[in-house]
Structure formats: C-alpha cells, structure tokens
Amino acid sequence: MLTKASNNGISEHWNIQTITKHKHQNMKRIFIIIIAFLPALVNAQVKTNAELKGLITQSFGYFPKIKEVENTIVTAQQKLNLTQLNKSPEVTGDAAYNFIQPKISIPINGVDFQFAPVHSLNTAVNASYVVFDFGRLKANIERSKTDIQLAQHNVEYVKNSLAYQVANVYYNIVYLQKAISIQDTVLSYLNENKSIVESKLRNGDAIKIDLLNIQASIDAAQNQKVDLQNSLQKQLNLLEYTTGTKQNTGAQFDFDINMVDVGSALVQSQANNLDFVLLKDKIIQAQKDLEVTKLGDKPTVALHAATGFKNGYVPNVNELRFNYLAGVSFSIPIYNGGKIKQQVKLSQTIVRQNELAVESLSSNYRKDIQQALTDVATNLERIKNTEGQIEQSKAAQTLASNRFKNGVGTNLEITNASTNVQRAALTKLQYEYQLCLSKVELARLMGYQYW
C-alpha cells in the first residue's frame, strides 16, 4: 500500500510538472508567433487594393530619390569602417636631408673635431599604436553606428512619403474618372433632349432659341469634361513620374482604416511614424555626441617605435648608421580654457532640444489626428445627407424630361434639372473622395505601412 501510494504520488507530481512545462512551452510559442506576426497585425488595421500596393512597391524601385537616400546608408557604413580603422597601428616612412652651416667643430690637439655633419641625412620607419584611450574610440564607433541607423530610418521615411504621394495620385485619378463618368451622363441627357428639341423645331413646336439654349448647356458641360480630362492627364503624368507607369484601373475609394480615438492614434504615431523615429534617432545621436565630448579630457597611452639610418653620430658624423627606438607616451590635457566643459554643456543642450522637439511633434500630431478624425466623421455624415438629395434631383430630372416630351415643360426646366443632378452627384463624389483622402492621411499619421 505504501509503495502504491508513493508511486501514485510520483506519477501525479510528474504529471503536474509535465503539464506546467507544456504550458510554458505553449505560452512561449504563442509569444513568438505574436512577435512574428505583429507587423502584419499592425498593417491589418488598413485595407486597400492590390493594385495600389503594387504601384507603391513599384515606385520604391523606380523613383530616383529612393536610390539617392539608400546610398546614404553606404556612406554611413563607410564612415563607421573609417572610424574602426583608428584602432589599427599607424606606420609611416620618412626621409630628410638638411644642409647645415656653419660647421659645428672645435680644435682638439690641433685637429678639428666635427660634432655634426654638414650634410644631414635621416631615413626612418615610424610606428605608433594607441594602447589606452579610456573609451574614446569605442564611443566614436557607437556614434558612427547611430548614423547608420538614422540613414536606414531616413530611407523608410522617404518611402513612406512616396507611398503617401502615390496613394493620393491614385485616388485623384479614381475621383477624376468618376467625375468624367458623371459628366458623360449629363452630356448624354442633354444630347437626348437636344434631339427632342430638334424634332419639335422641325414640327413647329419649338423655337430656335430653345435649341441654342440647350446647345449652350452642352458646350458648357463639354468644357467641364475637357477640364476634368486635363486634370486626369496631369495626375497620370504624376503617376508615371513616381512609379514609371500610367496604368490605373482603380474605380472605387476602397481605402479603409480601423477608427480609433485620438489618444490611441497618437500612441500608434509615436511608435510607428517615421517622424518620431527619426527624432528619437537624433536624440540618441546627441547623447552619443555628449558621451564622446565628456571623454575629451581623458589621457592617452600609446606605444611608439622607429628604425632607420641617419648620420651625425660621433666620432664619424658623416657615416650613415642603423638606429632604432621604442617607447611609451602618456598624454593628458591639462588646460584648454574650459572648452571641453563648454562643449559638454552644448551637447547637453542639444539633447534637451531634441527631447523638447518630441513634445512639440506630439502636440502637432495630436492636432493633425484630431483634424483627420473630424474630417472622416464629417464626410461620412455628408455622404449620408447627399443620398436623399441625389434621389430627389433624379426624380425631378425625370419629371422635367417627361413634361418636356409632352409639351408642357420648358428647356429651362431641363437645364436646371440636369444641373441639379450633376451638382448632387459631384457633391457626393467629392465627399467620398475627401473621406478616402482623410483615411489615407490618418494612416500616414499613424505610421501604417499598408503596402
């Protein structure tokens, strides 16, 4: 019985340990999965179409500015390599010739004894190596690494700005194409009624001025269409400028973003937006500069050695002789007029200045986010209100057409009805367009990489 109880206890204890171990392993797996998919979860906050994503990705490989800023990463890496080379020893070769007059000699026992050559020759190979600099080189290397990080983030900043530009151009094209479609509907309606006026004019049921009036309305609508087509061509040119292509098959304002409150949006901005990231990089740079500056009054210990040939050794001062030397040097700043202290104060002020800039940027972004959220809410309400207006104007247009066909309406009623329908449709289109751009702006402010 005791053995059985003991075995059961061991079994239960092993089971508990096994379950606990499995729980920890499962939690670890879940944590790794969350970390791995966190960027995808962030980007999932925004929904857009594959064509826009493709155009943005294409612009990254086409737009020359991207290649320009990417080269700054190479430059920063080369500067780091150059800084790291300071830990290597330095070897130099020297050769010197000097003609010395008057000749340095004194008479000894009736013979002139020369202490220095008239033709002084010296060749040498010198080597030096800093053994201790009390962290000065390490601090400079860390400072150079911050330049690389800043350059990398600056590339992402330019890409984000380019993506925002491409998205705006893309939806500008969608808007203009829809506006042209509305204009075509208006022209079709006016031309249909023009045919009715022409028929009535032949039958004597209308007068010439009715035809002239409706033709004037057609010409005005046609000019509006030409203006829209001109704007569309300019946007297509911009699309080609940024992406290398004029193809755009988008037909809907399908950009969407999950709505959040101002506080949550600002937190997202501070974490993801490249304006904040770059400013944080500048703070780190200023802090590294401060660390380097504080080491300015530290000593330096270096090894040095030299070997070569020179003359000037007595008693035969003209004979070239092999020579060498080796030693240790210790250098410490004693007095520099307080320059280092002033440099430290300046570096501390720059750090503080960048920290204050983060607060200013947060304030500006809070304002911009509030404005974007207000624009989204306002345009949603406007779109809702224009739906009834469109239905009413279309019904009035149909009524005006029927009245005109039956001979009880006037050409002015047709023109007014057409204008009202056009105005209502364009108003709704503009609100939808503004709503889309407000969401694009909100995504930019929150730093979402929706491509």
VEXTIDREN-848193 format. One record per residue: z, y, x of N, C-alpha, C in turn. Coordinates in steps of 0.05 Angstrom, whole numbers, plus 5000, padded with zeros to 4 digits. Each point is the difference from the previous one (the first is absolute). Example, Ala and Ser with C-alpha at 12.3 -4.5 7.8 and 13.67 -1.06 7.14 Angstrom:
2
515648865264500050244982500050245018;498650214993500150245016501450224985;
This chain:
451
500049765017500050244983500050255017;501750005021500150235018497350045014;498849795009497450025014497950104981;500049904976498150094980500350304994;502550084997500550294994499150165024;500549915024499250155024497050025001;498749784995497050005001498950204979;501249994976499150184979500450295009;502350065012500550275009498050095021;499449825019498050075021497350054987;499349834981497450034986499850264985;502250074986500050244985499850245018;501549995023500050225019497350035012;498649785007497450015012498050124980;500349924974498250104979500350304997;502550105001500550294997498750155024;500449895024498850135024497050004998;498949774990497149984998498950204980;501350024977499150194979500250295010;502350065014500350275011497850065021;499549805017498050045021497250054987;499449844979497450034986499950274987;502250104989500050264987499450225020;501349985024499550205021497149995009;498949755003497249985008498150114979;500649954974498350104979500250314999;502450115003500350295000498550125023;500149865023498650105024497050004995;498949784987497249994994499250224980;501750044980499450214980499950285014;502050045018500150265014497550045017;499149795014497650025016497550064983;499949864977497750044981500050294990;502450104993500150284990499150195021;500949965025499250185022497049995005;498949754998497249965005498250144979;501049994975498450104979500850284991;501950135014500950264993497850214999;498250015020497850194998498349954976;499549754993498349944976501550094975;502649974999501550094977499950304997;500150145023499950304999497250084990;497949885011497350074992499449924972;501549794989499549914973500850214980;501450215009500850214982497650164990;497749975014497650154994497749804993;498550074979497849834992497450165001;498049895013497450135001497949785002;497450095001497949805000499149925029;498649785002499249895026498050185014;498350144984497950175012501350235015;502050134989501350225013501449905025;501349774999501349895023498049955022;497749894992497949955020498950255013;499650214984499050255011502050125020;502649984993502150115018500049855026;500049734998499949845025497550055016;497850044986497550065014500150275015;501450194988500250275012501649995026;501949815002501649985024498349925024;497949844995498349925022497650195005;499650194980497650175002500850295009;502150104989500650295004500850055029;498650195014500450045029502950085007;501350154982502750095006501949775005;499649774987501849775005499849915028;497549985010499649915028501350205020;499850254993501250215017503049975002;501349974978503049985001500849725011;498449804996500749745012499950015030;498350185011499950035029502650125011;501450154983502650115009502049785006;499849774987501749775007499549915028;497449985007499349915027501050205020;499750264994501050215018503049985004;501549964978502949975002500849755016;498549784997500649765015499550045030;497950155006499450055028502150185013;501150194984502250175010502549835005;500549814983502249825004499749845026;497549895004499449855024500550185025;499150254998500350185022503050055006;501650034979502950045004501349765013;499249764991501149755010499449975030;497750115009499349975028501850165019;501650174988501950165017502249825012;500349764990502049825012498949855024;497450035006498849875023500450175025;500149885023500350155025497450165005;500450225015497750165008499549985030;497549965007499249975028497850215005;500450155021498050215008499349975029;497650085007499250015028499550295009;501050075024499850275010498850005028;498550205006499050045028500050305005;501050095024500250285005499450065030;498750235004499550095027500950305002;501550075021500850285004499650075029;498950245004499750125027502350195005;501749945020502550155004499850175025;500550254997500250195022502350204995;501550095020499649925028501149725006;499149895021500949745008503050005007;501449804989502949995004500649845024;500750135022500649865025501950175017;501549865018501850145019499749875027;500450165021499749885027502549845007;499649765009502249825010499249895027;501650075020499549915028497250085008;499250244992497450115009497649894983;500649844979497949884984500450094971;497950094987500250084971500449754983;502250004985500649774982499450094971;498149864988499150084973501649854978;501150164981501649884978498449954975;497750134996498449974976497150015007;498349844986497250005006498650264990;497950075014498450224990498349914976;499049755002498449884978501849794986;501250084978501949834986498549834980;500349745001498749804982502249844986;499449954974502049844985498549854977;500349744999498949844978502349834989;500249984974502349854989499349894972;501349784994500049894973502850034989;500350144977502650064989500449854974;502349914995500749854975502650104989;500250034974502550084987500349854974;502549954993500649854975502750094989;499950094975502550094987501649764991;502449975011501749774993501650064975;501350234999501650084977499250284991;499350034974499650274989501850044976;501949824996502150024979498750034972;497949834995498949984973497850204994;499250165020498050214995497249874993;499249805016497449874995500049854973;502249864995500249854975499850194976;501350235001499950194978497250114996;498650045022497250104998498249794988;500549755007498449784988500449984970;502650024992500649994971498750244986;500050235013498750244989497049954996;498849885019497149944998499449804978;501849824995499649804978500050144973;501650224997500050144975497350144995;498650075022497350114997498149804988;500249755008498349794989500649964970;502649994993500749974972499050234983;500250255011499050234985497049984997;498649925020497149984999499249794979;501449774999499449794981500450104971;502250144996500650104973498150234993;499050155020498150214994497349884991;499349775011497649864990500349924971;502449894993500549934972500050254982;501050225011500050254984497150094994;498349995020497250084995498749814981;500649745002498849814981501050054972;502550074997501150064973498650254988;499650205017498750254991497149944992;498749835016497249934994499949844974;501849814996500149844976500350184975;501850205003500450194978497550164994;498650085021497550144996497949834986;499749755010498049824988500749944970;502549964994500849954973499450244982;500450245010499450244984497050024995;498449965021497150014998499049794980;501249765002499249774983500450074971;502350114993500650064972498650264991;499450185019498350234993497349904991;498949805013497449894993500149874972;502249854995500349884974500150214978;501550215005500250224981497350134994;498550065021497550144997497949814986;500149755006498249814987500649984970;502550004993500849994972499350274986;500450225014499350264989497050024995;498449895018497150004996499249834976;501549774997499549834977500550144974;502250164999500750154976497850214996;499050125021497950214997497449874990;499549765009497649864989500249954970;502549934991500449964972499550264984;501050225011499550264987497050064999;498649965022497250055001498449834980;500949744998498749824982500350094971;502550094994500550104973498450264994;499850185019498550254996497149944998;498949825016497249944999499249864974;501949844990499549874974499850214978;501850195001500050214979497650205005;499150025025497650165005497649884986;499849735001497849874987500150054970;502450014989500350054971499150284994;500750205017499250274996497050035002;498849865019497150015003498649894975;501249784989498849894976500350194976;502350134998500450194979498350255003;499550075025498350235005497149954991;499149765005497349934991499849994970;502349924986500049984971500750274987;500650205017500650264989502950024991;501749815007502950014992501750135021;498850095023501650135021498350235011;501350175015498550225013500149975030;498350155013499749975029502650055015;501650194991502550075014501949765001;499949824979501749765001499349835024;497349975004499149835023500850135026;499750275002500750145025503049985006;501650024979502949985004500949735010;498849794988500949735009498849945028;497650125006498949965027501850145021;501150234992501850155018502549835006;501049874979502449825004499349775018;497649894997499149785017499850095029;498850245004499750105027502750055013;501950104985502750055011501449745008;499749804982501249745006498749875024;497350045002498649885023500950135026;500550265000501050145023502849905008;501649954980502749895006499749725013;498149854991499649745011499050025029;498250205005499150045028502350085018;501850164990502450085016501749765006;500449834981501549755004498749825020;497449974998498549835019500150115028;500050275002500250125027502849945012;502150034984502749935009500249715007;498749834984500149715006498749945027;497750135005498749955026501750095023;501450224997501750095021502349805006;501149894978502149805004498949755012;497649924993498849775013499550055030;499350255007499750075028502749985014;502150084987502749985012500849715004;499249834980500649725002498649885024;497550085004498549905023501250105026;500950255000501250125024502549855008;501649904982502549875006499749705003;498149874986499849715000497449905011;497950165001497449915009498349894978;500850024975498549894978500250194976;497950004983500050164975500349834976;500549745004500249824977502850024987;499950044974502550024985499449914971;501049774993499549894973502450044982;502150155009502350034984499450154974;501349914978499550134974502550054985;502349945012502650044986502050135018;501950144987502350115015502249795000;499549795018501749774999502350005021;500550235011502250025020502650034984;501949825007502650014985502249955020;502350114993502449985017502549984982;501849835009502549974984501650265001;500850094977501550254999502949965007;501150195016502850005008501150284997;502650025002501250274999499750145027;500650265000499650165024501649905023;502549924996501749915021498949755014;499249804983498949765011497450055015;498350184989497550065013500550135027;502050185001500650135026501049815021;501649804991500949795019497649855011;498149934982497649865009498450175020;499850264994498650185018501350015027;502650035001501450025026499849745016;499549784986499849745015497149945008;498050094983497349915004498050225008;500550244992498150215004499850075030;497650035010499650045029500950285009;500250194982501150265008502949965009;501649854985502749945008500149835025;498349805002500049825023499450165025;498050174999499350165024502250195008;501350114980502250195006502349855012;500649764991502149835012499249935029;497449955005499149955027500550245018;499650244989500550245016502950045006;501749924981502950015006500849815023;498849764999500649805021498950115027;497750125000498950125024501950225011;500950174982501850215009502649895011;501049784988502449875010499549885028;497749885004499349895026499750225021;498850224992499850235018502850105008;501850004981502850085006501249815020;499649744997501149815019498950045028;497450055001498750055027501250255012;500350214984501050255010502849985011;501749854987502849965008500249865027;497949865008500049865025499050175023;499450264994498850175021501950065023;502649984996501950075021501149745014;498749774995500949765012498849975028;501449865019498949975027497849795001;498749995023498049805005500549875027;499849745001500349845025497349875005;499050045024497349895007500049895028;498449795004499549895026497450125011;499950055026497550105011499649885028;497549975007499349885026497350115009;499550005026497550095011499549875026;497549965007499249895026497350115007;499550025027497450115009500050055030;498250185008499750075028500150305003;501350105021500250285006500650045029;499450245010500750065028502350204999;500950095023502250195002502649885010;499949745007502449875010500150045031;502350115009500350035029500649735013;499349955025499050215018497050044998;498449824989497150034998499350104972;500050264996499850114973497249974989;498049945016497249984990499349714992;501849825005499449724994500649944970;498149884986500549914972501749755000;502250014985501849775000500649924971;500349744996500749894973502950084993;500450084975502750084991500449924971;502449984992500749944972502750114993;500550024974502650094991500649884972;502449984993500949904974502750134993;500450054974502550134993500450014970;502250124992500750044972500550304996;499050104977500550284993501550024974;501750194999501650054976499750304992;499050044976499450284991501450054974;501550224999501450084975499750304996;499250084975499950294995502850125000;500350225013502650145002500150254982;497950165003500050254984497050074994;499550054974497350084992500150244980;502250155001500150234983500549934971;501049764993500549934972497649924985;497749945014497649924986500349754984;501349805011500349744986501650034975;502250155002501750054976498450144978;498350195008498450144980497949824988;498849825017498149814990501349804980;502449925006501549834981500450134974;500850265000500450154976497450024984;497850055014497450024987499249744987;500449785014499349744989501749934976;502650075000501749964977499150174976;499150245006499050174979497549894987;498249885017497649884989500649764983;502049845008500849774983501050104973;501650215001501150114975497850124983;498150135013497750124985498449794985;499549775013498549794987501649874977;502749985004501649894979500050194975;500150265005499850194978497249994987;498049945016497349974988499849774981;501549795004500149774982501250094973;502050165001501250104975498050184985;498650175015498050174987497849844988;499149795014497949834990500949854975;502549915000501049864976500150194976;500750255005500150194978497250054989;498050035018497350044991498949764985;500649765010499049764987501349964973;502650074998501349984973498550184980;499350245009498550194982497349884993;498549905020497449894995500049754982;502149845004500349764983500650084971;501850194997500650104973497550104986;498450155016497550114989498049784992;499849805017498149784994500949844976;502649954998501149864976499650164975;500450265002499550184977497149994992;498250015019497149994994499349744986;501249785009499449744988500950004971;502550094995501050004973498550194982;499350235011498550204984497349914992;498649885019497249904994500049774981;502149835002500249784980500350114972;501650204997500450134974497450144991;498750135018497550144993497849804991;499849785014498049794992500649904972;502549964994500849904974499250214978;500450255006499450214981497050044995;498449955021497150044997498649784985;501249784997498749774986499350084971;501950134986499650094973497950224999;500050175020498150225001497249895003;499649805016497349885004499049874974;501849864986499249874975499250214979;501550214999499450214980497350145007;499550065026497650145008497549824995;500349745005497849814995499449984970;502150004984499649994971498650264990;500850235011498750254993497150015009;499549885023497249995010498349834982;501049774991498549834982499550144973;502050144990499750154975497950225003;500150145023498150225004497149895002;499749775013497349885002499049924972;501749884984499249914973499350244983;501650215002499450254985497350125008;499550005026497550125010497649834991;500349745001497849824991499450044970;502150054985499750034971499250294992;499850175020499150274994502150194991;502649925002502150184991501650115024;499449905024501450105024498250185016;501250135020498550185017500049915029;498250115015499849945029502650085014;501250214992502550095013502249794997;500149874976502049794996499649775019;497549935005499449785018500850075029;499350255008500850085027503050015004;501450114980502950015002501349725001;498949834983501149724999499549865027;497650045011499449885026501950115022;500450265000501750125020502949904998;500949974975502849914996500449715009;498049834995500249735009499949995031;498250155012499950015029502650105012;501050214988502550125011502349814998;500249864977502349814996499749765020;497549905002499649775018500650085029;499050235009500550095027502950065005;501350114980502950055002501649755006;499449794984501449755004499349885027;497450025008499249905026501450145022;500350264998501450165021502949925002;501349954977502849915000500349735013;498149824994500149735012499550025030;498250185008499450045028502550125015;501250204987502450125012502349815001;500349834980502049795001499649815023;497549925004499449825023500650135026;499250255004500550135025503050055005;501550044978502950045002501349745010;499049774991501049745009499349955029;497550085008499249975028501850175018;500650254991501750175015502849895002;501049894978502749885001500149765019;497949845000499949785019499950105029;498650225005500050115027502850105008;501350144981502650115006502049785006;499849774986501849785004499349825023;497650065012499249855024499049724995;499049954976498949734994497349965012;499649785014497449935012498749804981;498750114980498949844978497449875006;499050045025497549875007500449735015;
